[in-house]
């Protein structure tokens, strides 16, 4: 009995030491990312929350005003409602199109075709290009006088709208460019998920008479639903924060037709020198993203299927 107790104690101590050693190794690997998160994410959020309680123009000392910035934002700022509507419109349309286009290309690329690796690389390439550079190229493409898009339309006997100068077409044009720029990221995630689906399962379904479309809806899509959920959440978070494309292509115009939250924060904070007010808008955007993400996390139980371990 004594020998067994001693052996069990030694075994337990060994396991505890191994766990502590693994925890220390994991901590040192995670430390750089943790430092980056604290310095570039957590600290700016806390500072924005604090600055939103002040009135500060950078040229004068900060003046504590409490919740005055939030009262102005929700009760008196008519433009904020329009900006919020434009942002929601952009997010809904962009995220929907991004997921559909990404999934469609992922399904197409999930085949054994000669040279398919080249297509994968080419389709992913826009993700690697800086957004400002892509926006400048698309600004030329959308030009109504010498842009490539209108030139092609004219050769077909059609006339395109003033894409970036028309308040009805500016936002769709912005969404189209954003989808082209970013769909490659989700495409790779969905493709990896599709390639992990058991071939034996698909072949068995085909033998039972299930067509390609039915196999996709009944087998592949449910099995890659965690990948789709991840792509949807990440795309939605980044789309709420879009700035570069809007700033270069339209700068919120024509009028205020493409003014979104990211640009509205920038203009108030650095063009109008209302640092506190801009911080209040940033805090509101943070809570909007957090609430929408929490709703998605709650709803995932209805359609996301995780494999039992």
Secondary structure, 3 states (H helix, E strand, C coil): CHHHHHHHHHHHHHHHHHHHHHHHHHHHHHHHHHHHHHHHHHHHHHHHHHHCCEECCCCCCCEECCCHHHHHHHHCCHHHHHHHHHHHHHHHHHHHHHHHHHHHHHHHHCCCCCCHHHHHHHHHHHHHCCHHHHHHHHHHHCCCCCCHHHHHHHHCCCCCCCCCCCCCCHHHHHHHHHHHHHHHHHHHHHHHHHHCCCHHHHHHHHHCCCCHHHHHHHHHHHHCHHHHHHHHHHHHHHHHCCCHHHHHHCCCCCCCCCCCHHHHHHHHHHHCCCHHHHHHHHHHHHHHHHHHHHHHHHHHHHHCCCCCC
